[in-house]
Amino acid sequence: MTARSRTSRIFDVFTTFFMLGFTSFGGPAAHLGYFNQTFIKQKKWADETQYAQWVALSQIVPGPGSSQVGFALGYHRAGLAGGIAAFIGFTLPSFIIMVLLAQFGSHWQDNSLFTNVIHSLKLLAVVIVADACISMWSSFCRRRVMATIAILSAGVLVVFSHHFASLLVLFSAALVGAFIPAGTITQHAPLPSVSIGRACFILALLLFIASFAFDTGLIGLFADFYQAGALVFGGGHVVLPMLASIASDSINDNSLLVGYAAAQAVPGPMFTMASFLGASVTPHDSNPWLWAGIATLAIFSSGLLLMLSAQNAWQTLANHPRAHTIIQSLNASVVGILIAALYHPIATSSITNLWDIALVTAGFLWLKYQRPPILILITATVLTGLL
């Protein structure tokens, strides 16, 4: 690949993720739906089997699930620079919004037009995730046993919403997969080899150990948020209360509630609540953008480093014959996880009346049979909200 071609790819990665960072409402599961629609179905940067493996890894490795998948997609497309471009592009919009919110308050929340647009974009998230569920079901649940694993996974997560439930579901699916007859072996496209995978793991571990030695200033801020990112399984809904407890001594309860609500309302990763908190705890003589940037980098660093290091270990396991059925079971369980997330919190927090049901149905049929570009879908959704 020429230098110009690589630069073009990196720029494409950044701009595509930047647009999604402005428009991907609905939380981690919705983001995975947007990624599937944009990068797998439209741009074809990877295939469904690779995507499902990244999603499974993101559920097993601690850190921000959807951002880890986006980082892996960017790395697959354009190397380490592509992974960094994907992370910056997807995170930058919500980072800016959260820092501005910390500085200037929450008056925008009272604007009815803004509220209507947000609601319509949440409905679009229902459409996108529903389409991703159907697509992945058709790919990974062809065998009756795999369909059963997907349904049971979804059922367990709907009934039990504990923070570690998705991790336990994946572990159970892998355990079941170890005893399932192989049947017809489905070839899984390999994930890209990561030459710096071991170095990433060592760096992540050293940073975690060193973080306990600091508790003041910018280094202390980095240490606190790095620990939070390294210890969270399950994505943004789990990290929000942990981040609130970190900053509870430095900012008042009202500000915490504003940041908590905003992290769930703005597009992009929920982990950017760290951006809000970093700006909120900035000393009077310091730059809030710097403190917000350090907090944001810290909360994401561990998960992104571990995602790269885990890919090589995953590939080693995938070469084992028994691992084929385990991967098939994990893929089916991932479908179940997405189905459960489609029900709650995505649909339950978005669909409130018959008009919402009509809009979701129309949007789903349009997407299924016409396959409009994601930008057209988003534009139509925003116009609907304004009207």
C-alpha positions as CSV (number, residue, x, y, z in Angstrom):
1,M,0.0,0.0,0.0
2,T,1.4,3.4,-1.0
3,A,1.7,6.3,1.5
4,R,-1.0,8.2,-0.3
5,S,-3.3,5.3,-0.2
6,R,-2.7,4.7,3.5
7,T,-3.3,8.4,4.2
8,S,-6.5,8.3,2.2
9,R,-7.7,5.3,4.2
10,I,-6.9,7.0,7.6
11,F,-8.7,10.1,6.5
12,D,-11.7,8.0,5.4
13,V,-11.7,6.2,8.8
14,F,-11.6,9.5,10.7
15,T,-14.3,11.2,8.7
16,T,-16.7,8.3,8.8
17,F,-16.3,7.7,12.5
18,F,-16.5,11.5,13.1
19,M,-19.9,11.6,11.4
20,L,-21.1,8.6,13.4
21,G,-19.8,10.3,16.6
22,F,-22.3,13.1,15.9
23,T,-25.2,10.9,15.1
24,S,-24.9,7.6,17.0
25,F,-27.5,7.9,19.8
26,G,-28.7,5.1,21.9
27,G,-25.7,3.7,23.8
28,P,-23.2,0.9,23.1
29,A,-25.6,-1.6,21.5
30,A,-27.0,1.0,19.1
31,H,-23.4,1.9,18.2
32,L,-22.7,-1.7,17.2
33,G,-25.8,-1.5,15.0
34,Y,-24.5,1.6,13.3
35,F,-21.1,0.0,12.8
36,N,-22.6,-3.1,11.3
37,Q,-24.7,-1.0,8.9
38,T,-21.9,1.3,7.9
39,F,-18.7,-0.7,7.9
40,I,-19.9,-4.3,7.2
41,K,-22.9,-3.9,4.9
42,Q,-22.1,-0.6,3.1
43,K,-18.3,-0.1,3.1
44,K,-17.5,-3.8,3.5
45,W,-14.3,-3.2,5.5
46,A,-14.7,-6.6,7.1
47,D,-17.2,-9.5,7.1
48,E,-19.9,-10.5,9.5
49,T,-17.7,-13.3,11.1
50,Q,-14.9,-10.9,11.9
51,Y,-17.3,-8.3,13.2
52,A,-19.0,-10.8,15.5
53,Q,-15.6,-11.8,16.9
54,W,-14.7,-8.2,17.7
55,V,-18.1,-7.8,19.4
56,A,-17.5,-10.9,21.5
57,L,-14.0,-9.7,22.4
58,S,-15.4,-6.3,23.4
59,Q,-17.8,-8.0,25.8
60,I,-15.0,-10.1,27.4
61,V,-12.3,-7.5,27.6
62,P,-12.9,-4.7,30.2
63,G,-13.5,-1.2,28.7
64,P,-15.8,0.7,26.4
65,G,-17.4,-2.0,24.2
66,S,-18.5,0.0,21.2
67,S,-15.3,2.1,21.1
68,Q,-13.2,-1.0,21.3
69,V,-15.0,-2.5,18.2
70,G,-14.6,0.9,16.4
71,F,-10.9,0.9,17.3
72,A,-10.5,-2.7,16.0
73,L,-12.3,-1.7,12.8
74,G,-10.0,1.3,12.3
75,Y,-6.9,-0.9,13.0
76,H,-8.1,-3.5,10.5
77,R,-8.7,-0.8,7.8
78,A,-5.5,1.3,8.2
79,G,-3.3,0.0,10.9
80,L,-2.5,1.6,14.3
81,A,-3.0,5.1,12.8
82,G,-6.4,4.0,11.6
83,G,-7.4,2.7,15.0
84,I,-6.4,6.0,16.6
85,A,-8.3,7.9,13.9
86,A,-11.4,5.8,14.6
87,F,-11.1,6.5,18.3
88,I,-10.6,10.2,17.9
89,G,-13.3,10.6,15.3
90,F,-15.9,8.7,17.2
91,T,-15.1,10.3,20.6
92,L,-14.4,14.0,19.6
93,P,-18.0,15.1,19.1
94,S,-19.3,14.0,22.5
95,F,-16.1,15.2,24.1
96,I,-16.7,18.7,22.8
97,I,-20.4,18.6,23.8
98,M,-19.6,17.3,27.3
99,V,-16.9,19.9,28.0
100,L,-19.1,22.7,26.8
101,L,-21.9,21.4,29.0
102,A,-19.6,21.4,32.0
103,Q,-18.6,25.0,31.3
104,F,-21.9,26.6,30.3
105,G,-24.7,24.6,31.9
106,S,-27.7,22.6,30.6
107,H,-30.0,25.3,29.2
108,W,-30.1,23.4,25.9
109,Q,-32.1,20.6,27.6
110,D,-35.2,22.9,27.7
111,N,-35.2,23.4,24.0
112,S,-38.2,21.5,22.5
113,L,-36.7,21.3,19.0
114,F,-33.5,19.7,20.4
115,T,-35.6,17.3,22.5
116,N,-37.6,16.2,19.5
117,V,-34.6,15.6,17.3
118,I,-32.9,13.6,20.1
119,H,-36.1,11.5,20.4
120,S,-36.3,10.8,16.7
121,L,-32.6,9.8,16.6
122,K,-33.3,7.3,19.4
123,L,-36.0,5.8,17.2
124,L,-33.5,5.5,14.4
125,A,-31.3,3.6,16.8
126,V,-34.2,1.1,17.3
127,V,-34.3,0.6,13.5
128,I,-30.6,0.2,13.1
129,V,-30.2,-2.3,15.9
130,A,-33.2,-4.3,14.8
131,D,-31.7,-4.6,11.3
132,A,-28.3,-5.7,12.8
133,C,-30.0,-8.3,14.9
134,I,-31.8,-9.8,11.9
135,S,-28.7,-9.8,9.8
136,M,-26.5,-11.4,12.4
137,W,-29.2,-13.9,13.2
138,S,-29.3,-15.1,9.6
139,S,-25.5,-15.4,9.7
140,F,-24.9,-17.1,13.1
141,C,-28.1,-18.9,14.1
142,R,-28.7,-21.3,11.2
143,R,-28.3,-24.3,13.4
144,R,-31.1,-25.0,15.9
145,V,-28.6,-25.2,18.7
146,M,-27.2,-21.8,17.9
147,A,-30.6,-20.3,17.7
148,T,-31.4,-21.7,21.1
149,I,-28.2,-20.2,22.5
150,A,-29.1,-16.8,21.1
151,I,-32.7,-17.0,22.5
152,L,-31.5,-18.1,25.9
153,S,-28.8,-15.4,26.0
154,A,-31.4,-12.8,25.2
155,G,-33.9,-14.1,27.8
156,V,-31.3,-14.2,30.6
157,L,-30.2,-10.7,29.9
158,V,-33.8,-9.4,29.8
159,V,-34.6,-11.0,33.1
160,F,-31.3,-10.4,34.9
161,S,-29.8,-7.0,34.3
162,H,-26.8,-7.3,36.5
163,H,-23.6,-5.6,35.4
164,F,-21.7,-8.8,34.8
165,A,-24.6,-10.7,33.2
166,S,-23.4,-10.3,29.6
167,L,-20.0,-11.6,30.6
168,L,-21.5,-14.6,32.4
169,V,-23.7,-15.3,29.3
170,L,-20.7,-15.3,27.0
171,F,-18.8,-17.6,29.4
172,S,-21.7,-20.0,29.5
173,A,-22.1,-20.0,25.7
174,A,-18.4,-20.8,25.4
175,L,-18.7,-23.6,27.9
176,V,-21.7,-25.1,26.0
177,G,-19.9,-24.7,22.7
178,A,-17.0,-26.8,24.0
179,F,-19.4,-29.8,24.1
180,I,-21.5,-29.2,21.0
181,P,-20.8,-31.5,18.0
182,A,-18.9,-29.6,15.4
183,G,-21.3,-30.2,12.5
184,T,-20.4,-28.3,9.4
185,I,-17.4,-26.2,10.0
186,T,-17.9,-22.5,9.1
187,Q,-14.7,-20.8,8.2
188,H,-14.2,-17.6,10.1
189,A,-12.2,-14.9,8.4
190,P,-9.1,-14.3,10.6
191,L,-8.7,-11.1,12.6
192,P,-5.6,-9.0,11.7
193,S,-2.4,-10.0,13.6
194,V,-1.2,-7.3,16.0
195,S,2.6,-7.1,16.0
196,I,2.5,-4.9,19.1
197,G,-0.1,-6.9,21.0
198,R,2.3,-8.1,23.7
199,A,3.6,-4.6,24.2
200,C,0.1,-3.3,24.5
201,F,-0.7,-5.8,27.2
202,I,2.4,-5.0,29.2
203,L,1.8,-1.2,28.9
204,A,-1.8,-1.6,30.0
205,L,-0.7,-3.7,33.0
206,L,2.2,-1.3,34.0
207,L,-0.1,1.7,33.8
208,F,-2.7,0.0,36.0
209,I,-0.1,-0.9,38.7
210,A,1.5,2.6,38.5
211,S,-1.9,4.3,38.8
212,F,-2.1,3.3,42.5
213,A,1.0,5.4,43.3
214,F,-0.6,8.8,42.4
215,D,-3.6,10.6,43.7
216,T,-3.2,14.4,43.1
217,G,-3.0,16.8,40.2
218,L,-3.2,15.8,36.6
219,I,-1.4,12.5,37.2
220,G,-3.8,11.6,39.9
221,L,-6.7,12.4,37.6
222,F,-5.3,10.1,35.0
223,A,-4.7,7.4,37.6
224,D,-8.3,7.5,38.9
225,F,-10.0,7.4,35.5
226,Y,-7.5,4.8,34.1
227,Q,-8.5,2.5,37.0
228,A,-12.2,3.0,36.3
229,G,-11.7,2.1,32.6
230,A,-9.6,-0.9,33.5
231,L,-12.2,-2.4,35.9
232,V,-15.4,-2.0,34.0
233,F,-17.1,-4.8,32.1
234,G,-20.3,-4.1,30.3
235,G,-19.8,-0.7,28.8
236,G,-21.1,2.8,29.5
237,H,-24.1,1.9,31.7
238,V,-21.8,0.4,34.2
239,V,-19.0,3.0,34.2
240,L,-21.3,6.0,34.8
241,P,-22.0,5.3,38.6
242,M,-18.3,4.4,39.1
243,L,-17.2,7.8,37.6
244,A,-19.8,9.6,39.7
245,S,-18.3,8.1,42.8
246,I,-14.8,9.2,41.7
247,A,-15.9,12.9,41.4
248,S,-18.5,13.0,44.2
249,D,-16.1,14.8,46.5
250,S,-15.2,17.5,44.0
251,I,-18.5,18.6,42.4
252,N,-22.0,19.0,43.7
253,D,-24.8,16.5,43.3
254,N,-26.7,18.6,40.8
255,S,-23.7,18.8,38.4
256,L,-23.2,15.1,38.8
257,L,-26.9,14.5,37.7
258,V,-26.5,16.8,34.7
259,G,-23.4,14.9,33.6
260,Y,-25.0,11.6,34.2
261,A,-28.1,12.5,32.1
262,A,-26.0,14.1,29.4
263,A,-23.8,11.1,29.0
264,Q,-26.9,9.0,28.1
265,A,-28.4,11.7,25.9
266,V,-25.5,12.8,23.7
267,P,-24.3,10.8,20.7
268,G,-21.1,8.7,20.9
269,P,-19.6,6.8,23.7
270,M,-21.0,7.1,27.3
271,F,-17.4,7.0,28.6
272,T,-17.1,10.7,27.7
273,M,-18.8,11.4,31.0
274,A,-15.1,11.5,32.0
275,S,-14.8,14.5,29.8
276,F,-17.5,16.3,31.7
277,L,-16.1,15.3,35.1
278,G,-12.5,16.3,34.1
279,A,-13.7,19.7,33.0
280,S,-15.8,20.1,36.2
281,V,-13.0,19.3,38.6
282,T,-10.4,21.6,36.9
283,P,-8.7,24.0,39.4
284,H,-9.4,27.7,38.8
285,D,-6.0,28.4,37.4
286,S,-6.0,25.5,34.9
287,N,-7.3,24.8,31.4
288,P,-10.6,22.7,31.6
289,W,-10.0,21.3,28.1
290,L,-6.6,19.9,29.2
291,W,-8.1,18.3,32.3
292,A,-11.0,16.9,30.3
293,G,-8.6,15.5,27.7
294,I,-6.5,13.8,30.3
295,A,-9.6,12.2,31.9
296,T,-10.9,11.1,28.5
297,L,-7.6,9.6,27.4
298,A,-7.3,7.7,30.7
299,I,-10.8,6.2,30.7
300,F,-10.3,4.8,27.2
301,S,-6.7,3.8,27.2
302,S,-6.8,0.5,29.0
303,G,-9.7,-0.9,27.0
304,L,-8.1,0.0,23.7
305,L,-4.7,-1.4,24.6
306,L,-6.3,-4.7,25.8
307,M,-8.5,-5.0,22.7
308,L,-5.3,-5.0,20.5
309,S,-3.5,-7.5,22.8
310,A,-6.5,-9.8,22.9
311,Q,-6.8,-10.2,19.2
312,N,-3.6,-12.3,19.0
313,A,-4.7,-14.6,21.8
314,W,-8.1,-15.0,20.1
315,Q,-6.4,-16.0,16.9
316,T,-4.3,-18.6,18.7
317,L,-7.5,-20.1,20.2
318,A,-9.3,-20.0,16.9
319,N,-6.8,-22.3,15.3
320,H,-7.8,-25.1,17.7
321,P,-10.4,-27.4,16.2
322,R,-12.7,-27.3,19.2
323,A,-12.5,-23.5,19.1
324,H,-14.7,-23.4,16.0
325,T,-17.8,-24.5,17.8
326,I,-16.9,-22.2,20.8
327,I,-16.7,-19.3,18.4
328,Q,-20.0,-20.2,16.8
329,S,-21.6,-20.3,20.3
330,L,-20.1,-17.0,21.2
331,N,-21.3,-15.5,17.9
332,A,-24.8,-16.8,18.7
333,S,-24.6,-15.4,22.2
334,V,-23.6,-12.0,20.8
335,V,-26.8,-12.0,18.7
336,G,-28.7,-12.7,21.9
337,I,-27.0,-9.8,23.7
338,L,-28.0,-7.4,20.9
339,I,-31.6,-8.7,20.9
340,A,-31.8,-8.1,24.7
341,A,-30.3,-4.6,24.3
342,L,-32.7,-3.8,21.5
343,Y,-35.6,-4.5,23.9
344,H,-33.9,-2.7,26.9
345,P,-32.7,-0.1,27.1
346,I,-33.0,0.9,23.4
347,A,-36.7,0.3,22.6
348,T,-38.1,0.8,26.2
349,S,-36.4,4.2,26.4
350,S,-37.4,5.3,22.9
351,I,-40.9,4.0,21.9
352,T,-43.5,5.7,24.0
353,N,-46.7,5.8,21.8
354,L,-48.3,4.5,18.6
355,W,-46.7,7.3,16.5
356,D,-43.3,6.1,17.6
357,I,-44.2,2.5,16.5
358,A,-45.3,3.8,13.1
359,L,-42.1,5.7,12.6
360,V,-39.9,2.8,13.6
361,T,-41.9,0.4,11.3
362,A,-41.6,2.8,8.4
363,G,-37.9,3.3,9.0
364,F,-37.2,-0.4,9.3
365,L,-39.0,-1.2,6.0
366,W,-37.2,1.6,4.2
367,L,-33.8,0.4,5.5
368,K,-34.6,-3.3,4.7
369,Y,-35.8,-2.9,1.2
370,Q,-34.2,0.3,-0.1
371,R,-30.8,0.3,1.8
372,P,-30.4,4.1,1.8
373,P,-27.0,5.5,2.8
374,I,-26.7,6.0,6.5
375,L,-26.3,9.8,6.0
376,I,-29.7,9.9,4.2
377,L,-31.3,7.9,7.0
378,I,-29.9,10.3,9.6
379,T,-31.0,13.4,7.6
380,A,-34.5,12.1,7.2
381,T,-34.6,11.3,10.9
382,V,-33.5,14.8,11.9
383,L,-36.1,16.4,9.6
384,T,-38.8,14.2,11.2
385,G,-37.7,15.4,14.6
386,L,-37.8,19.1,13.6
387,L,-41.3,18.6,12.1
